[in-house]
Amino acid sequence: MSNKTIGTAKTPPRHAPHDSLNTKDMRRILASSFVGSAIEYYDFILYATAASIVFGKVFFSDLSPSFGLFASFATLAAGYVARPLGGIVFGHFGDRIGRKKMLVLSMLMMGVATTMIGLLPTTAQIGILAPTALVVLRVVQGIAVGGEWGGAALMALEHAPQSKRGFATSFANAGGPAGAIMATLVVSAVSAATGDQFLTWGWRIPFLLSAALIAVGMVIRLKVAETPMFNKLAEASEKRKMPLLDVLRNHPRAVVLALLATVSFYCCQGLLTVWGVSIAVSNGVERSGVLNWKAAGAVLTLVVTFWAARMSDRVGRRRMLVFAGIIGIVLAYPLMALLNNGTMWGFAVAIVVGNGLVQGLLYGPIGAFVAEQFPTHVRYTGASLAYQGASVVGAGFTPMIASGLVIAAGGGFGLVAGFWMVVMAIGLVAVLLTRESSKTSLS
């Protein structure tokens, strides 16, 4: 055998995806997707946690407790509303000039916004300017994380071999629960350490820590190469001037179905990790215990996410998502009953089963499922539009909707459980209307 032949066997083509996940370059890519997403979601989920237990008292202290919480959740929703905008803007440039550049920019934006929230004066100090600035910074967070997911998911997906695309993409998704674990544990530790001073100044510490985390993430992210599929696209001059118009004109069905399929995951997240935390704390369940159990649920989410993603490579994305949807519908009412019984054990079971099992089963396949619905030249834009659009309804407005349904029901949780079941059923139908994508070639 000639040296040329040997060299060809050992060295993959420059524009070909990796043949294995167990290579130095691929491990760096997966680490970049996981760590980068974890840091960005640390910042994003940190805000959600603070919105549940801090911001209503700090930035909306002139309102009654219930309306203060509602206003706090409204600022939370502002970030989710901004996520599709981030997906569109970052998707446009990600499909035009590359995935990597957008990932670096999104991380910088998130770090600056989160650090500034930690430095923000309260309403008692500067009046209406405080909640106004809070909303603006939350919108910047939303734009940043809206651009983050698409880039991180595509970096893994477009580098990975076809038979392992679901598992590879799940590293970007797994950054979400990993970031939630970090955010929850940091808030819990700071809450315990600062005690009565937590609402005065202790809550600021987790936000200020973001600056150090972003520095670490940037070092990792800058070492990753652009995806081979985008490089091939650039060489063929197939990039579109307006990817958004291309998506809306040629792939509207894919956007709608992928969005509806993803809403069920985000609804699960919003009900359990945001609204559920506030309900438990307001019912007298000890705050640190609630946060610790929330972190435990996120750990299980992480494990189940990887397992479900790997299974989706074997049995298909649709089967795994349908399986998860059925379990979510069956468990909706029991989990809501546990969440609202005012005990630590009730919250623990609800968050571990709902957040850990149901959300993990949905989360594992959903990243690859959404991205695989679109061709390379509009994949960043299309996937981000669907995924981030789902985040608006599924997580951004779910805590507000749940709070409103409880008021409408006179304090009961039955309407909330019914709402969750309907959303899960819609997602299940949307998945059934799509094609199985795990075995198709992305090129």
N, C-alpha and C positions, 0 to 999 in steps of 0.2 A: 504493500500500500504506500502511495506517495506521501511526502510531507504535506503537500497541499490538501490531500484528502483527509489526513489526520487533523490538520488545522481546522478544516471545515467541520469535522465531527465534534470538535471540542468547543468551538466558538459559535454561539448562536448568531444568526443574521442580526445586523444592527437594528433593524426595524421590526424584528419579531418579538412577540411576548416571550417571557421566560418559560422554559419547559418545566420548571419546578419552583415551588415556594421555598425550598431549602437551599438557596444560593445567597451569597453575600449581598448582592444587589437587591434581591427580592426581600430579604430580611430587613434591609434598610428602608425599602419602600413601605413595607407593612408597618414597621416601627414608626415611620413618619406619619402614615395615615392614622395610626392608633394614638400616638402621643399628641400629635397636633390637634386631632379632634377632641381628645380628652381635655386638653388645656382650654380649647375654645368652649367646650360644653361645661367645664368647671365654671367659667365666667358666666355663661348663660343660665345654668341651673342655679348658681349661687344667687342670682337675682331672683329667681323663682322662689327659692327658699326664704330669702329676705322678704319678699312680697307677702309670704304667708304669715310671718311672725314678727316682722320689724317695721316695714315701711308704713303700714296703716297707722302705727303709733308715732312714727317719727316725722313723716311728711304729710300725714292727713289727720293730725291730732285734734283739729278743730271739728271733726265729724264724729258722729256716734260710732261705736266699735264696728257695727255691722256695715255701715256705709263707708267707714274708713277702710275696711277690708275689701269692699267692693271696688273702691277707688284704687286701692293698691293693685288689685287684679286687673283693673283697666290699664294701668301702666304696664303690667306684665303683657297684656294683650297687644299693646303698641309694638313691642318687640317682635311678636309673632306676625303682626300685620306687615312689618317691614321686611320680613324674611323673603317673601316672593320677590320684592324689589331687589334685594341683594342677590337672589338667584338669577334674576333677569340680567342685572348689570354685570355681575361676575361671570355668568354663563356666556353672555355676549363676548366678553374679552377672553374668557377661557376657551371658547371655540375659535376665536380669531387669532390670539397671540400665545395661547398655551395654558395648560392646567397649573403648572408650577408657579408662575408669576402671580396668579390670582390667589393661590394658597398663602404665599408670603404676605401679600397685601391684607388679606382677610385677618390674619393673625395679628398684624400690627394694629389694625383698626380696633379689634376686640380688646387688646391689651390696654390701649390708651383709654377707651371708654370705661372699662371696668375700674381702672385705677382712679379715674376722675370721679366715679360714683363714690368711691371710698373717701374722697376728699370733699364731697359736696356738703355745704352747710345745710342745716335743717330749716324747716318752715318757721320755727320759733326764732331763728336767727335772721333770715332774709325774706320771710314771707312767701308770697306766691311764686317767686323766682325759683325756690327750691324744688317744688314738684314739677315746675315747667322744665327746669334743667334735667331733672330725673327722667322725664319722658323723652327729651332729646337724646340723652345718652343711651336710653333703652333702645331707641330707634336705631342708633349707630350700632349697638350690639346686634340687633336683628338683621341689619344689612350685612354685617360681617359674618355671622353664623349662616346666613342665607347663602353666602358665597362659598363658605367653608365645606359644607357637606358634599356638594357636587364635585369639587376638585379632589377632595380626599378619597371619595368613593371611586372616582374615575382613575386616579393614580394607581390604585390597587387593581381595579377591574381590568384596565387596559394593559397592565404589565403581566397579568396572571395567565396561566394556561387555561384553556376552555373548561377542563374538567374540575378546576378548583376556583372558578370565578366567584362563586357564592361565598366560599370560605374566605377568600382574599378580601372581598369587598366588606365582609363583616368586621374587619379590623377597623375600618373607618366608622362603622356603626357602633362597634363596641366602645369606641372612645366616648360615646354618649353616657352610658352607665358608669364608665370609669371616671369621667368628669363629675358625674353626680355623686359618686362615692367620695371623691376628694372634697367636693364642695360641702357635702353633708357632714362629713367627719370634722372638717376644719371648723364649720359653724358650731357643731356640737362641742368641740374642744374649747373653742373660744368662749362659748356661752357658759360652760362650766367654770372656766378660769376667771372670767370677768364678773360672773354672778349678776348682782343688781346693776352693775355698770355696763352690762351688755347693750341695753337700749340707748345708753348715753354715748358710748364711744366704742365699745367692744365689737359691735357689728361691722365696723369699718376695717378691721384687721384682715378678714378673709379677702376683701376687695383689693386691698393694697398688696397682698401677696401675689396678685395676678402679674405684677410687673416682673417678678423673678421667674415665674413659670413661663411667661412669654419669651423671655430671653433664652431659656432652655429649649423651648420649642423651635425657635428660629434657627438655632445652631443645627438641630436635626433636620429641619425642613430644607435648608439651603443646600444640603449635600445630596438631595435626591434629583435624579435626571428626569427630564420630560418623558412622557409616555411614548412608546414606539408608534402607536396608532396615530397620535397627533403629528408626530414627525413625518410619518408617511403621508398624512393628509396635507401637510404644509408643502411637501415636495411635489405632490400632485396638483397643487394649486386648486384644491377643491373646497377651500374655506368659503363660507357664505358671508356677504357683507352685512346682512341682517338676520342672524340665526333665529331671533324671536319670530319674525314674520314667516320664516320657513317652517318653524314648528307649528305655528297657529294655522298656516295654510295647508300643510301636508300631513301633520300628525296630531290633529285635534282629538281624535278618539283615544290615542295613546295617552295624551295628557290627562283627559278626563278620567279614564279608567285607572291609571296609575295614581292619580290624586285621591280618588274615592277609596282605592285599596289601602292607601297609606293613612287615611284619616282614622281608621280604627286603631292603629298603633298609637297615634298622637292623642286620641281621646282617652285611651287607657292611661297614658302618661299624665295627662292633665288632671284626670279624676283622682288618681291615686297619689301621685307625688307632689301635687300642688294643693288642690282642693281638699284632698283627704288629710293632708298634714294640718291644714288650718282648722278643719273640723275636729280633729283629735285634740289639738291644743286648746281650742275654745271649749271643748267638753271636759277639760280639766286633766287630760292625760299629760304627764310630765314631759316637758319640752325636750330635754336631752335624750330621754328614752325614745321618743318619737323619731328624732333625728338619727339615732343609732339604728333603729329598726329600718328606717328608710334606707340607710347605707347597706344594711344586710340584704334588703330586697334588691338593691342595685348590684350587689355581688352575685346573687343568683341570676339576675338578668344577664350579667356578663357571661356566665357559664352557659346558660341556655341559649344565648345569642350565637355563640360559637358552634354549639351542637346543632342548632336548627339550621344554621348556614351550611354546615358540612352535610347535613342530611338533604338539604335542598339541591346540592350538587349530585346526589345519588338518586333521589326519587322525584325531583322537580320542585320548582318554586311554588307552583300552584297548589300542589298537594299539601305542602307544609303550611301555606297561608290559609287554606280552607280548614285544615285541622285546627289551627290556632283560632280561627274565627268561631268555629263551633264550640270550642272550649270556653271562649270568652262569653258567648251568648248564654251558655249553661250556667256559668259561675257569676254572672253579673249581679243578680239579686242577692245571693248569699254573701258576696263580697261587700256589697253596699251595706247590708245589715251588720256585718262585723265591723265595718269602718265607722259606723255611727252608734255603736253600743257603749261608747264612753269608757272603754277599758284598754289597758295597754296590750293585753293578749289579743283582743279583737283587732286592734290596729295592726299588730304584728302579723297575724295570720293573713289579714287582707292585703297587706303590702308585700309580704313574701310570695303569696300565691298569685295575686293580681299583677304586681310589678315584676316579680321574679319569673314566674312561669308564663302567664299569658302574654305579657309585653315582650319577654324574651323570645317566645316562639314566633311572634310577629316580626320582631326586630331582625332576627337572623337572616331571613331570605329577602327582606323588603328592599335593601339597598341594591342588590344585583337585579332583582325583579324590575325595579323602576328603571335603572340605567339601561337594561337590555331591551327596553321598548323603543329605543331611539338609535338612529345611525350615528356614526362617529362625528360627522360634521356639525351636528346639532345636539350631541348627547349631553354636553354640559348644560346647555340652555334648557332642553326638554326635561331632563331628569330633575334639574333644580326647580323648574317651574312647577312640576307636579308635586315633588316632595315638599317644597317650601309652601306651596299653596295649601297642601293638606295640614301643614303645621298651624296655619292661621285658625282654621275651624277646630281641628282636633285637639290642639293644646292651648292656643291663644285664647279662644273664647269658651272652652269647656269649663274652666273654673267659674266664670261669670254665669254661664248657662246653668250650671249645677246650683250655684247660689240662688239664682232666680227661681229655679224649679222647687227648691226647698221652701222658699218664701211662698210660692204659689200653692204648695201642698200643705201649708200650715206647719212646717217643721219636719215633715216626713221625708223619707228618702226614696219612696217608691217610684216617683217620676224620674229621678236621677238614674235608677236602675233601668227603667224602661228606655230612657234616652240612650244609655250605653248599649243596650241590646239592639236597638234600631241601627245605631252607627256600625256596630259589628256586622249586622246582617247586610247592610249596604256594601261594606267592604268585601264581604264574602262573595256577593253577587258580582261585583266589579272584577274580582280575581277570576271567577269562572268565565267571564266574557273575554278574557285575554288569551293569547296563545302561550304555550309553554316555551320559555325562552332559554332554559338552561343548556340546551344542546345545540343552539344555533350559533353560527359564526358571527362575530361582531364586525368582521371585515367584509 
